[in-house]
Amino acid sequence: MVTTRTGGAAAPLAVREAAWHLPEQRVPVGELPELAGLDGERRTTLAGLGIDTVAVDRELGPTGLAERAARSALAGAGLAAQDLDALIVVDSRAPETLLSSEATRLQARLGADQAVTFGVGGLGCVSLGPALLAARGLLAADPDVRHVLVAHASTPATPGRYRHPVTVNGDAGQALLLARTGPVRVLDLVQETNGAYWDLFRVDYRDRPWERWQEECRDLPGYSFRLAVETRNRLTALLERLLKRHGLDRADVAGYASQNLSAGGLRFLAESLGVELLPECRENLARYGHLGPNDVFLNLWTALANGRLAEGDRVVLVNVSPVAAWNLLLVEIGPWESTA
């Protein structure tokens, strides 16, 4: 288990600026090309996910999506790429080429020549957690480090967007500009993994062309039942530990934001934790589909834009991955003028 407190006197971490590139094109789920090859059971599952459309960009690719988001975040903060001290890229699940570096490719595209640059990954949606841990470590270790940019582009790993029986993937770029002060303070992070599920979902690719890549679940009952039970137990224990460390209970939390897999998944998390999720989770799920590690902060920022959260509110962000990994973040909304 990884736990880290990032508030108080020990290495504060805050999101100074956040931005997304969300493609304007929305493809209705009923018009996905792979729909024609699905049997009745899979069609029924797809129809019940609570996803109406998915965001699609067929031109930019992962680096282009991340670059658009990164430029927007920098512009919002009034910074240039040369002002970045570090660039952390959450790796794609399926890089465009092997042996090359997505992280330094984005560095070159942005012109962030002075930034310490590297990638993190391997935990699916939960890979955002290690990226935040790395950013906190850099800010704690070196007083000269002021701005760390964490970027990710969510795109499907296969030609098909439907991941049976889990979700439908959309396209999106996200960039979080992290510093010691900002309007959203990351107070704490707890994370656990279980390697028994390391290959529960997989894509065999070495002996087949990209057009034939298909994600497979080696144990559907294990995913639907055993992992679900473990997820409920893990998240319940993690939430209790997280809140206890800060002298809080569920009533002290203004909102809970989850990743967006399916309507059933949102309902399962809410019932498992005994909480209500921010309505922006369901709205963004229906509009964009699943955006991987980008979901939770997009939901949080959408709630902020809607005026649902106020200064001083605390919010818990929940990320789960079937690898299996679990991550909870406790954040606090602060004054927006603190970023000046």
Salt bridges, closest charged atoms under 4 A:
GLU67 OE2 - ARG71 NE 3.02
GLU67 OE1 - ARG109 NE 2.79
GLU96 OE2 - ARG105 NH1 2.97
ASP171 OD2 - ARG161 NH2 2.88
ASP188 OD1 - ARG245 NH2 2.72
ASP188 OD2 - HIS246 NE2 2.67
GLU192 OE1 - ARG234 NH1 2.76
GLU192 OE2 - ARG241 NH1 3.63
ASP199 OD2 - ARG202 NH1 3.56
ASP199 OD1 - ARG218 NE 2.68
ASP204 OD1 - ARG202 NH2 3.12
ASP207 OD1 - ARG208 NE 3.24
GLU215 OE1 - ARG163 NE 2.73
ASP219 OD2 - ARG226 NH2 2.32
GLU230 OE2 - ARG234 NH2 2.97
GLU280 OE2 - ARG308 NE 2.74
ASP295 OD2 - HIS290 ND1 2.70
GLU332 OE1 - ARG185 NH1 2.57
GLU332 OE2 - ARG314 NE 3.70
